[in-house]
Amino acid sequence: MKPYEGTDYFDCSELLTDSEKDLRDKVRGWVEKRYLPGVSDWFEQGIFPVRLIPEMAGLGLFGLKLKEYGGAGVNSTAYGLVCQEIERGDSGLRSFVSVMNSLVMFPIARFGSDEQKATWLPAMVRGEKIGCFGMTEPETGSDPQSMRTTAVRRGDRYVLNGRKMWITNGEIADVAIIWAMTDEGIRGFLVEKGTPGFSAHPIKRKFSLRASVTSALVLDNVSIPAQNILPGVEGLRSAFMCLGEARFGIAFGTVGAAMACYETALDYAKNRIQFQVPIASFQLVQRKLVKMLTEITKAQLLCIRLGRLKDEGRVRPVQISMAKMNNSAEALKIARTARDILGANGISLGYSVIRHMLNLETVNTYEGTEDIHALAIGRDITGMNAFSCRQE
Ligand SMILES: Cc1cc2nc3c(=O)[nH]c(=O)nc-3n(C[C@H](O)[C@H](O)[C@H](O)COP(=O)(O)OP(=O)(O)OC[C@H]3O[C@@H](n4cnc5c(N)ncnc54)[C@H](O)[C@@H]3O)c2cc1C
Protein backbone atom coordinates (compact mmCIF):
# COMPACT_ATOMS: atom_id res chain seq x y z
CA MET A 1 0.00 0.00 0.00
CA LYS A 2 1.24 3.51 -0.83
CA PRO A 3 2.30 5.33 2.36
CA TYR A 4 -0.04 8.07 3.50
CA GLU A 5 1.41 11.43 2.48
CA GLY A 6 -1.08 13.82 4.04
CA THR A 7 -2.74 16.99 2.87
CA ASP A 8 -0.10 19.73 2.64
CA TYR A 9 -1.10 22.25 -0.04
CA PHE A 10 1.40 24.92 1.01
CA ASP A 11 4.32 22.54 1.66
CA CYS A 12 4.14 23.28 5.37
CA SER A 13 6.33 20.22 5.97
CA GLU A 14 9.25 22.29 4.68
CA LEU A 15 8.89 24.43 7.81
CA LEU A 16 9.57 21.42 10.04
CA THR A 17 12.89 19.99 11.16
CA ASP A 18 13.90 16.45 10.20
CA SER A 19 13.37 15.20 13.75
CA GLU A 20 9.86 16.75 13.87
CA LYS A 21 8.99 15.07 10.56
CA ASP A 22 10.47 11.75 11.68
CA LEU A 23 8.36 11.70 14.84
CA ARG A 24 5.24 12.74 12.90
CA ASP A 25 5.79 9.99 10.35
CA LYS A 26 6.49 7.37 13.00
CA VAL A 27 3.22 8.15 14.78
CA ARG A 28 1.39 8.42 11.45
CA GLY A 29 2.57 4.92 10.53
CA TRP A 30 1.46 3.47 13.86
CA VAL A 31 -1.98 5.06 13.59
CA GLU A 32 -2.39 3.70 10.04
CA LYS A 33 -1.33 0.20 10.96
CA ARG A 34 -2.48 -0.36 14.52
CA TYR A 35 -5.32 2.05 15.22
CA LEU A 36 -7.34 2.82 12.09
CA PRO A 37 -8.26 -0.80 11.32
CA GLY A 38 -10.10 -1.13 14.66
CA VAL A 39 -11.44 2.30 15.45
CA SER A 40 -14.89 2.14 13.87
CA ASP A 41 -15.69 -1.03 15.86
CA TRP A 42 -14.38 0.51 19.07
CA PHE A 43 -16.44 3.62 18.41
CA GLU A 44 -19.57 1.58 17.70
CA GLN A 45 -19.10 -0.55 20.80
CA GLY A 46 -18.08 2.37 23.01
CA ILE A 47 -14.67 0.91 23.87
CA PHE A 48 -11.32 2.57 24.49
CA PRO A 49 -8.61 0.10 23.36
CA VAL A 50 -6.58 -0.07 26.59
CA ARG A 51 -4.53 -2.94 25.19
CA LEU A 52 -2.79 -0.45 22.89
CA ILE A 53 -1.41 1.59 25.82
CA PRO A 54 1.89 -0.38 26.04
CA GLU A 55 2.44 0.12 22.30
CA MET A 56 1.80 3.84 22.69
CA ALA A 57 4.30 3.94 25.56
CA GLY A 58 6.77 2.12 23.33
CA LEU A 59 6.38 4.90 20.77
CA GLY A 60 7.23 7.42 23.50
CA LEU A 61 3.77 9.04 23.50
CA PHE A 62 3.63 9.64 27.26
CA GLY A 63 5.81 12.35 28.76
CA LEU A 64 6.61 13.57 25.25
CA LYS A 65 7.95 16.91 26.43
CA LEU A 66 9.49 15.67 29.68
CA LYS A 67 13.26 15.99 29.68
CA GLU A 68 13.62 13.82 32.80
CA TYR A 69 12.03 10.64 34.19
CA GLY A 70 12.40 8.81 30.88
CA GLY A 71 10.35 11.25 28.78
CA ALA A 72 11.12 11.88 25.11
CA GLY A 73 11.94 15.58 25.70
CA VAL A 74 10.64 16.78 22.32
CA ASN A 75 9.68 20.39 21.60
CA SER A 76 6.13 21.74 21.56
CA THR A 77 5.84 21.72 17.77
CA ALA A 78 6.69 18.02 17.69
CA TYR A 79 4.16 17.38 20.47
CA GLY A 80 1.54 19.20 18.38
CA LEU A 81 2.36 17.11 15.32
CA VAL A 82 1.91 13.95 17.38
CA CYS A 83 -1.53 15.24 18.39
CA GLN A 84 -2.34 15.91 14.74
CA GLU A 85 -1.49 12.35 13.70
CA ILE A 86 -3.23 10.78 16.68
CA GLU A 87 -6.42 12.77 16.06
CA ARG A 88 -6.37 11.82 12.40
CA GLY A 89 -7.08 8.44 13.98
CA ASP A 90 -9.72 9.62 16.43
CA SER A 91 -10.32 12.52 18.83
CA GLY A 92 -10.80 9.94 21.60
CA LEU A 93 -7.26 8.68 21.17
CA ARG A 94 -5.91 12.22 21.09
CA SER A 95 -7.91 12.99 24.25
CA PHE A 96 -6.14 10.12 25.99
CA VAL A 97 -2.72 11.38 24.88
CA SER A 98 -3.61 14.99 25.79
CA VAL A 99 -4.83 14.07 29.25
CA MET A 100 -1.75 11.99 29.97
CA ASN A 101 0.75 14.57 28.74
CA SER A 102 -0.83 17.95 29.35
CA LEU A 103 -3.32 17.44 32.14
CA VAL A 104 -1.62 14.84 34.34
CA MET A 105 2.13 14.58 33.70
CA PHE A 106 2.54 18.32 33.08
CA PRO A 107 1.01 19.38 36.45
CA ILE A 108 2.91 16.68 38.34
CA ALA A 109 6.17 17.75 36.67
CA ARG A 110 5.45 21.47 37.06
CA PHE A 111 3.72 21.68 40.44
CA GLY A 112 4.53 18.36 42.13
CA SER A 113 7.01 17.49 44.89
CA ASP A 114 10.12 15.46 44.06
CA GLU A 115 8.46 12.45 45.67
CA GLN A 116 5.29 12.84 43.58
CA LYS A 117 7.35 13.15 40.41
CA ALA A 118 9.42 10.06 41.22
CA THR A 119 6.32 8.04 42.13
CA TRP A 120 4.20 8.83 39.08
CA LEU A 121 6.18 10.12 36.12
CA PRO A 122 8.44 7.14 35.24
CA ALA A 123 5.51 4.72 35.58
CA MET A 124 3.36 6.96 33.38
CA VAL A 125 6.07 7.23 30.74
CA ARG A 126 6.04 3.41 30.63
CA GLY A 127 2.24 3.41 30.32
CA GLU A 128 1.94 1.44 33.57
CA LYS A 129 0.01 4.15 35.40
CA ILE A 130 -2.83 6.22 33.97
CA GLY A 131 -4.13 9.56 35.19
CA CYS A 132 -7.15 11.82 34.80
CA PHE A 133 -7.87 15.51 35.40
CA GLY A 134 -10.95 16.36 37.44
CA MET A 135 -12.03 19.95 37.13
CA THR A 136 -15.52 20.07 35.58
CA GLU A 137 -18.47 19.45 37.90
CA PRO A 138 -22.17 18.81 37.26
CA GLU A 139 -22.93 22.49 37.98
CA THR A 140 -19.72 24.19 36.84
CA GLY A 141 -17.96 23.90 33.51
CA SER A 142 -16.94 27.18 31.88
CA ASP A 143 -16.79 28.88 35.27
CA PRO A 144 -14.48 26.69 37.39
CA GLN A 145 -13.98 29.45 39.96
CA SER A 146 -17.46 28.47 41.21
CA MET A 147 -16.50 24.84 41.80
CA ARG A 148 -18.20 23.17 44.77
CA THR A 149 -15.72 20.39 45.50
CA THR A 150 -13.95 21.17 48.76
CA ALA A 151 -10.75 20.05 50.46
CA VAL A 152 -10.56 20.72 54.19
CA ARG A 153 -7.35 20.36 56.17
CA ARG A 154 -7.66 18.05 59.20
CA GLY A 155 -4.28 17.65 60.94
CA ASP A 156 -1.89 15.95 58.54
CA ARG A 157 -4.67 15.06 56.09
CA TYR A 158 -7.14 16.68 53.66
CA VAL A 159 -10.77 15.58 53.39
CA LEU A 160 -12.32 16.02 49.96
CA ASN A 161 -16.03 16.15 49.12
CA GLY A 162 -17.70 16.78 45.78
CA ARG A 163 -18.57 15.51 42.32
CA LYS A 164 -16.63 15.74 39.07
CA MET A 165 -18.30 15.24 35.71
CA TRP A 166 -17.21 14.43 32.14
CA ILE A 167 -13.76 13.25 33.21
CA THR A 168 -11.71 11.58 30.46
CA ASN A 169 -9.98 8.35 31.65
CA GLY A 170 -11.83 8.48 35.01
CA GLU A 171 -12.50 4.76 35.44
CA ILE A 172 -9.14 3.59 34.08
CA ALA A 173 -7.05 6.12 36.01
CA ASP A 174 -4.71 5.04 38.80
CA VAL A 175 -4.60 8.62 40.02
CA ALA A 176 -6.90 11.60 39.61
CA ILE A 177 -5.77 15.19 39.79
CA ILE A 178 -8.68 16.73 41.64
CA TRP A 179 -9.13 20.48 41.72
CA ALA A 180 -10.89 21.59 44.90
CA MET A 181 -11.65 24.73 46.86
CA THR A 182 -9.67 25.18 50.09
CA ASP A 183 -9.42 28.01 52.65
CA GLU A 184 -6.57 29.34 50.54
CA GLY A 185 -8.32 29.11 47.17
CA ILE A 186 -8.31 26.40 44.50
CA ARG A 187 -5.67 23.69 44.86
CA GLY A 188 -4.81 20.44 43.06
CA PHE A 189 -4.67 17.05 44.83
CA LEU A 190 -3.53 13.58 43.85
CA VAL A 191 -6.28 11.11 44.71
CA GLU A 192 -5.40 7.48 44.16
CA LYS A 193 -7.74 4.83 42.84
CA GLY A 194 -9.10 2.71 45.69
CA THR A 195 -9.04 5.50 48.29
CA PRO A 196 -12.15 4.96 50.47
CA GLY A 197 -15.01 7.27 49.43
CA PHE A 198 -13.57 7.85 45.93
CA SER A 199 -15.23 6.18 42.95
CA ALA A 200 -15.49 6.57 39.16
CA HIS A 201 -18.60 5.75 37.12
CA PRO A 202 -19.07 5.49 33.36
CA ILE A 203 -21.06 8.16 31.56
CA LYS A 204 -23.23 6.17 29.21
CA ARG A 205 -25.35 7.04 26.16
CA LYS A 206 -22.63 9.30 24.68
CA PHE A 207 -22.81 9.95 20.95
CA SER A 208 -19.38 11.58 20.81
CA LEU A 209 -15.89 10.39 21.84
CA ARG A 210 -17.32 6.89 22.03
CA ALA A 211 -13.86 5.31 21.73
CA SER A 212 -12.81 7.14 24.90
CA VAL A 213 -13.53 6.63 28.60
CA THR A 214 -15.63 9.45 30.09
CA SER A 215 -16.58 9.27 33.75
CA ALA A 216 -18.28 10.87 36.71
CA LEU A 217 -16.13 10.99 39.86
CA VAL A 218 -17.61 10.87 43.35
CA LEU A 219 -15.70 12.09 46.41
CA ASP A 220 -17.43 11.37 49.71
CA ASN A 221 -15.28 12.25 52.71
CA VAL A 222 -12.14 11.14 50.89
CA SER A 223 -9.25 11.42 53.36
CA ILE A 224 -5.80 11.74 51.78
CA PRO A 225 -2.35 12.54 53.27
CA ALA A 226 -1.54 16.27 53.24
CA GLN A 227 1.51 15.49 51.09
CA ASN A 228 -0.86 14.59 48.22
CA ILE A 229 -1.44 18.28 47.55
CA LEU A 230 0.47 19.59 44.51
CA PRO A 231 2.72 22.02 46.42
CA GLY A 232 3.49 24.35 43.51
CA VAL A 233 -0.12 25.14 42.58
CA GLU A 234 -1.13 28.79 42.88
CA GLY A 235 -4.89 28.76 42.44
CA LEU A 236 -6.84 28.49 39.23
CA ARG A 237 -3.98 30.06 37.32
CA SER A 238 -2.07 26.79 37.64
CA ALA A 239 -5.03 24.75 36.37
CA PHE A 240 -5.28 27.12 33.40
CA MET A 241 -1.61 26.49 32.62
CA CYS A 242 -2.44 22.79 32.25
CA LEU A 243 -5.41 23.66 30.05
CA GLY A 244 -3.17 25.88 27.93
CA GLU A 245 -0.92 22.87 27.28
CA ALA A 246 -3.90 20.72 26.32
CA ARG A 247 -5.49 23.39 24.13
CA PHE A 248 -2.23 23.73 22.23
CA GLY A 249 -2.45 20.01 21.41
CA ILE A 250 -6.10 20.35 20.40
CA ALA A 251 -5.25 23.15 17.95
CA PHE A 252 -2.94 20.70 16.13
CA GLY A 253 -5.09 17.64 16.73
CA THR A 254 -8.19 19.02 15.08
CA VAL A 255 -6.16 19.60 11.90
CA GLY A 256 -5.61 15.84 11.80
CA ALA A 257 -9.34 15.11 12.10
CA ALA A 258 -10.06 17.71 9.40
CA MET A 259 -7.43 16.18 7.09
CA ALA A 260 -9.03 12.75 7.49
CA CYS A 261 -12.47 14.16 6.59
CA TYR A 262 -11.22 16.17 3.62
CA GLU A 263 -9.22 13.29 2.19
CA THR A 264 -12.16 10.91 2.55
CA ALA A 265 -14.51 13.41 0.87
CA LEU A 266 -12.07 14.12 -1.99
CA ASP A 267 -11.55 10.45 -2.69
CA TYR A 268 -15.27 9.73 -2.50
CA ALA A 269 -16.17 12.65 -4.76
CA LYS A 270 -13.74 11.48 -7.45
CA ASN A 271 -15.22 8.00 -7.44
CA ARG A 272 -18.94 8.57 -6.82
CA ILE A 273 -20.81 8.73 -10.14
CA GLN A 274 -24.10 10.63 -10.38
CA PHE A 275 -25.68 11.95 -13.58
CA GLN A 276 -23.04 9.82 -15.42
CA VAL A 277 -20.07 11.80 -14.04
CA PRO A 278 -18.04 11.86 -10.82
CA ILE A 279 -19.62 14.24 -8.31
CA ALA A 280 -16.15 15.88 -8.02
CA SER A 281 -16.79 17.34 -11.49
CA PHE A 282 -19.71 19.43 -10.20
CA GLN A 283 -18.85 23.05 -9.43
CA LEU A 284 -20.85 23.00 -6.19
CA VAL A 285 -18.88 20.01 -4.89
CA GLN A 286 -15.55 21.53 -5.92
CA ARG A 287 -16.45 24.72 -4.07
CA LYS A 288 -16.96 22.70 -0.90
CA LEU A 289 -13.68 20.80 -1.32
CA VAL A 290 -11.76 24.02 -1.97
CA LYS A 291 -13.21 25.64 1.15
CA MET A 292 -12.24 22.60 3.23
CA LEU A 293 -8.67 22.58 1.90
CA THR A 294 -8.30 26.33 2.37
CA GLU A 295 -9.35 26.11 6.02
CA ILE A 296 -7.01 23.14 6.63
CA THR A 297 -4.12 25.07 5.09
CA LYS A 298 -4.83 28.15 7.23
CA ALA A 299 -5.05 25.97 10.34
CA GLN A 300 -1.76 24.21 9.51
CA LEU A 301 0.03 27.54 9.12
CA LEU A 302 -1.49 28.84 12.35
CA CYS A 303 -0.28 25.73 14.16
CA ILE A 304 3.26 25.97 12.92
CA ARG A 305 3.52 29.60 13.98
CA LEU A 306 1.91 28.76 17.34
CA GLY A 307 4.38 25.93 17.83
CA ARG A 308 7.35 28.12 17.07
CA LEU A 309 6.13 30.85 19.46
CA LYS A 310 5.69 28.25 22.19
CA ASP A 311 9.10 26.74 21.54
CA GLU A 312 10.61 30.22 21.83
CA GLY A 313 8.81 30.69 25.17
CA ARG A 314 6.77 33.67 24.06
CA VAL A 315 3.32 32.30 23.26
CA ARG A 316 0.42 34.05 24.98
CA PRO A 317 -2.58 32.09 26.35
CA VAL A 318 -4.93 34.10 24.09
CA GLN A 319 -2.95 32.99 21.05
CA ILE A 320 -3.50 29.38 22.09
CA SER A 321 -7.18 30.25 22.63
CA MET A 322 -7.46 31.63 19.10
CA ALA A 323 -5.87 28.54 17.56
CA LYS A 324 -7.99 26.13 19.63
CA MET A 325 -11.16 28.10 18.91
CA ASN A 326 -10.55 28.45 15.18
CA ASN A 327 -9.19 25.01 14.42
CA SER A 328 -11.85 23.12 16.39
CA ALA A 329 -14.67 25.12 14.85
CA GLU A 330 -13.31 24.83 11.31
CA ALA A 331 -12.61 21.11 11.71
CA LEU A 332 -16.20 20.62 12.80
CA LYS A 333 -17.45 22.53 9.75
CA ILE A 334 -15.14 20.49 7.50
CA ALA A 335 -16.44 17.25 9.01
CA ARG A 336 -20.05 18.35 8.46
CA THR A 337 -19.29 19.27 4.83
CA ALA A 338 -17.53 15.93 4.27
CA ARG A 339 -20.53 14.15 5.70
CA ASP A 340 -22.71 16.02 3.22
CA ILE A 341 -20.47 15.12 0.25
CA LEU A 342 -20.70 11.44 1.16
CA GLY A 343 -24.50 11.56 0.99
CA ALA A 344 -26.13 8.64 2.80
CA ASN A 345 -22.74 6.93 3.16
CA GLY A 346 -21.75 9.94 5.24
CA ILE A 347 -23.77 8.65 8.17
CA SER A 348 -22.17 5.20 8.06
CA LEU A 349 -19.29 4.12 10.30
CA GLY A 350 -17.94 2.44 7.17
CA TYR A 351 -16.37 5.88 6.57
CA SER A 352 -14.58 7.99 9.18
CA VAL A 353 -16.45 11.26 8.71
CA ILE A 354 -19.52 10.75 10.91
CA ARG A 355 -17.23 9.54 13.72
CA HIS A 356 -14.98 12.58 13.38
CA MET A 357 -18.00 14.87 13.08
CA LEU A 358 -19.57 13.55 16.27
CA ASN A 359 -16.22 13.67 18.10
CA LEU A 360 -15.56 17.24 17.04
CA GLU A 361 -18.80 18.36 18.70
CA THR A 362 -17.06 17.52 21.98
CA VAL A 363 -13.71 18.95 20.95
CA ASN A 364 -15.37 22.25 20.09
CA THR A 365 -16.88 22.29 23.61
CA TYR A 366 -14.26 20.90 25.95
CA GLU A 367 -11.16 22.76 27.12
CA GLY A 368 -13.15 25.98 26.78
CA THR A 369 -16.05 26.36 24.38
CA GLU A 370 -15.76 28.43 21.22
CA ASP A 371 -17.61 31.26 23.02
CA ILE A 372 -15.37 31.16 26.08
CA HIS A 373 -12.24 31.51 23.93
CA ALA A 374 -13.89 34.34 22.00
CA LEU A 375 -14.54 36.11 25.33
CA ALA A 376 -10.90 35.65 26.39
CA ILE A 377 -9.64 37.12 23.11
CA GLY A 378 -12.29 39.87 23.22
CA ARG A 379 -11.12 40.86 26.70
CA ASP A 380 -7.54 40.94 25.50
CA ILE A 381 -8.17 43.22 22.52
CA THR A 382 -10.72 45.57 24.15
CA GLY A 383 -9.56 45.53 27.75
CA MET A 384 -13.21 44.91 28.69
CA ASN A 385 -14.43 41.79 30.47
CA ALA A 386 -17.60 40.36 28.91
CA PHE A 387 -17.56 37.05 30.81
CA SER A 388 -20.36 38.02 33.17
CA CYS A 389 -23.37 40.33 32.86
CA ARG A 390 -23.85 40.25 36.63
CA GLN A 391 -23.70 43.73 38.15
CA GLU A 392 -21.64 43.81 41.36
C1 LIG B 1 -16.36 13.87 26.23
C2 LIG B 1 -15.93 14.94 27.18
C3 LIG B 1 -14.72 14.81 27.87
C4 LIG B 1 -14.35 15.77 28.82
N1 LIG B 1 -13.19 15.58 29.56
C5 LIG B 1 -12.95 16.39 30.63
C6 LIG B 1 -11.86 16.11 31.54
O1 LIG B 1 -11.08 15.17 31.35
N2 LIG B 1 -11.71 16.91 32.64
C7 LIG B 1 -12.54 17.96 32.91
O2 LIG B 1 -12.35 18.62 33.94
N3 LIG B 1 -13.56 18.27 32.05
C8 LIG B 1 -13.79 17.51 30.93
N4 LIG B 1 -14.83 17.80 30.08
C9 LIG B 1 -15.73 18.91 30.41
C10 LIG B 1 -15.57 20.12 29.50
O3 LIG B 1 -14.35 20.76 29.70
C11 LIG B 1 -16.78 21.05 29.76
O4 LIG B 1 -17.92 20.39 29.21
C12 LIG B 1 -16.61 22.43 29.15
O5 LIG B 1 -15.68 23.18 29.88
C13 LIG B 1 -17.94 23.21 29.11
O6 LIG B 1 -18.57 23.19 30.35
P1 LIG B 1 -20.11 22.78 30.45
O7 LIG B 1 -20.34 21.53 29.69
O8 LIG B 1 -20.48 22.81 31.89
O9 LIG B 1 -20.91 23.93 29.68
P2 LIG B 1 -21.36 25.35 30.28
O10 LIG B 1 -20.21 26.03 30.94
O11 LIG B 1 -22.60 25.18 31.07
O12 LIG B 1 -21.70 26.14 28.92
C14 LIG B 1 -22.94 25.94 28.21
C15 LIG B 1 -23.03 27.00 27.12
O13 LIG B 1 -23.03 28.30 27.71
C16 LIG B 1 -22.01 29.09 27.10
N5 LIG B 1 -21.44 30.01 28.08
C17 LIG B 1 -20.93 29.72 29.31
N6 LIG B 1 -20.49 30.83 29.91
C18 LIG B 1 -20.69 31.85 29.03
C19 LIG B 1 -20.42 33.26 29.06
N7 LIG B 1 -19.82 33.85 30.08
N8 LIG B 1 -20.81 33.99 28.00
C20 LIG B 1 -21.39 33.42 26.91
N9 LIG B 1 -21.66 32.09 26.82
C21 LIG B 1 -21.30 31.34 27.87
C22 LIG B 1 -20.97 28.10 26.61
O14 LIG B 1 -20.17 28.65 25.56
C23 LIG B 1 -21.86 26.95 26.13
O15 LIG B 1 -22.33 27.25 24.83
C24 LIG B 1 -15.18 16.89 29.06
C25 LIG B 1 -16.36 17.06 28.31
C26 LIG B 1 -16.72 16.09 27.38
C27 LIG B 1 -18.01 16.29 26.61
PDBQT file of the ligand as one rigid body, heavy atoms in Angstrom, charges set to zero:
ROOT
HETATM    1  C1  LIG A 401     -16.359  13.873  26.225  1.00  0.00    +0.000 C 
HETATM    2  C2  LIG A 401     -15.926  14.944  27.180  1.00  0.00    +0.000 A 
HETATM    3  C3  LIG A 401     -14.722  14.807  27.872  1.00  0.00    +0.000 A 
HETATM    4  C4  LIG A 401     -14.348  15.769  28.821  1.00  0.00    +0.000 A 
HETATM    5  N1  LIG A 401     -13.190  15.582  29.560  1.00  0.00    +0.000 NA
HETATM    6  C5  LIG A 401     -12.949  16.393  30.632  1.00  0.00    +0.000 A 
HETATM    7  C6  LIG A 401     -11.860  16.111  31.545  1.00  0.00    +0.000 A 
HETATM    8  O1  LIG A 401     -11.077  15.170  31.347  1.00  0.00    +0.000 OA
HETATM    9  N2  LIG A 401     -11.708  16.906  32.643  1.00  0.00    +0.000 N 
HETATM   10  C7  LIG A 401     -12.538  17.959  32.907  1.00  0.00    +0.000 A 
HETATM   11  O2  LIG A 401     -12.347  18.617  33.936  1.00  0.00    +0.000 OA
HETATM   12  N3  LIG A 401     -13.565  18.265  32.054  1.00  0.00    +0.000 NA
HETATM   13  C8  LIG A 401     -13.788  17.515  30.935  1.00  0.00    +0.000 A 
HETATM   14  N4  LIG A 401     -14.833  17.799  30.080  1.00  0.00    +0.000 N 
HETATM   15  C9  LIG A 401     -15.729  18.911  30.410  1.00  0.00    +0.000 C 
HETATM   16  C10 LIG A 401     -15.572  20.120  29.499  1.00  0.00    +0.000 C 
HETATM   17  O3  LIG A 401     -14.346  20.761  29.696  1.00  0.00    +0.000 OA
HETATM   18  C11 LIG A 401     -16.782  21.046  29.758  1.00  0.00    +0.000 C 
HETATM   19  O4  LIG A 401     -17.916  20.386  29.207  1.00  0.00    +0.000 OA
HETATM   20  C12 LIG A 401     -16.610  22.426  29.145  1.00  0.00    +0.000 C 
HETATM   21  O5  LIG A 401     -15.684  23.178  29.883  1.00  0.00    +0.000 OA
HETATM   22  C13 LIG A 401     -17.940  23.211  29.105  1.00  0.00    +0.000 C 
HETATM   23  O6  LIG A 401     -18.571  23.187  30.349  1.00  0.00    +0.000 OA
HETATM   24  P1  LIG A 401     -20.107  22.784  30.447  1.00  0.00    +0.000 P 
HETATM   25  O7  LIG A 401     -20.343  21.532  29.694  1.00  0.00    +0.000 OA
HETATM   26  O8  LIG A 401     -20.485  22.808  31.886  1.00  0.00    +0.000 OA
HETATM   27  O9  LIG A 401     -20.906  23.926  29.678  1.00  0.00    +0.000 OA
HETATM   28  P2  LIG A 401     -21.361  25.352  30.278  1.00  0.00    +0.000 P 
HETATM   29  O10 LIG A 401     -20.212  26.035  30.935  1.00  0.00    +0.000 OA
HETATM   30  O11 LIG A 401     -22.601  25.180  31.070  1.00  0.00    +0.000 OA
HETATM   31  O12 LIG A 401     -21.697  26.137  28.924  1.00  0.00    +0.000 OA
HETATM   32  C14 LIG A 401     -22.936  25.943  28.212  1.00  0.00    +0.000 C 
HETATM   33  C15 LIG A 401     -23.031  26.997  27.119  1.00  0.00    +0.000 C 
HETATM   34  O13 LIG A 401     -23.030  28.303  27.709  1.00  0.00    +0.000 OA
HETATM   35  C16 LIG A 401     -22.014  29.090  27.099  1.00  0.00    +0.000 C 
HETATM   36  N5  LIG A 401     -21.439  30.012  28.084  1.00  0.00    +0.000 N 
HETATM   37  C17 LIG A 401     -20.932  29.723  29.314  1.00  0.00    +0.000 A 
HETATM   38  N6  LIG A 401     -20.486  30.827  29.905  1.00  0.00    +0.000 NA
HETATM   39  C18 LIG A 401     -20.686  31.851  29.027  1.00  0.00    +0.000 A 
HETATM   40  C19 LIG A 401     -20.425  33.259  29.058  1.00  0.00    +0.000 A 
HETATM   41  N7  LIG A 401     -19.824  33.846  30.084  1.00  0.00    +0.000 N 
HETATM   42  N8  LIG A 401     -20.808  33.994  27.995  1.00  0.00    +0.000 NA
HETATM   43  C20 LIG A 401     -21.393  33.420  26.912  1.00  0.00    +0.000 A 
HETATM   44  N9  LIG A 401     -21.660  32.091  26.817  1.00  0.00    +0.000 NA
HETATM   45  C21 LIG A 401     -21.299  31.336  27.867  1.00  0.00    +0.000 A 
HETATM   46  C22 LIG A 401     -20.974  28.097  26.612  1.00  0.00    +0.000 C 
HETATM   47  O14 LIG A 401     -20.167  28.646  25.564  1.00  0.00    +0.000 OA
HETATM   48  C23 LIG A 401     -21.860  26.955  26.133  1.00  0.00    +0.000 C 
HETATM   49  O15 LIG A 401     -22.327  27.247  24.833  1.00  0.00    +0.000 OA
HETATM   50  C24 LIG A 401     -15.176  16.894  29.058  1.00  0.00    +0.000 A 
HETATM   51  C25 LIG A 401     -16.359  17.061  28.308  1.00  0.00    +0.000 A 
HETATM   52  C26 LIG A 401     -16.724  16.092  27.383  1.00  0.00    +0.000 A 
HETATM   53  C27 LIG A 401     -18.010  16.286  26.610  1.00  0.00    +0.000 C 
ENDROOT
TORSDOF 0
